[in-house]
Amino acid sequence: MSRVTWKKIKKVQKPLWNLELEINDRSDVESEFGTAYLNDFPKGFDVKEDLHEDLNTCDKCEVIVNTWNELTWQGDCVDSYHKCMGDYDAVCDTCFVELGGE
């Protein structure tokens, strides 16, 4: 069972979409919901559609983070390819370090 309810999400969406509230990264999600792990949100919840288009989830631990600042992406070229990431396309900073990234 999820810890975050649709009722709580709807309560946050109104000020968020009226630009009275910003949820741009993991700390903002944790501040508003008490958790940033996708598995604590209800089934059918889509972080990009229901909160903010700049949010995404780590492929390894499923924490909600900022796409541009809090994820390491697996690239196709030598400078952006990370062997330690294996089959993951994007991992949060914590998981990247755990996987052996620098």
Beta strands, then each sheet from edge to edge (+ up, - down):
strand 1: 55-57
strand 2: 64-66
strand 3: 71-73
strand 4: 90-92
sheet 1: 1+ 2-
sheet 2: 3+ 4-
end
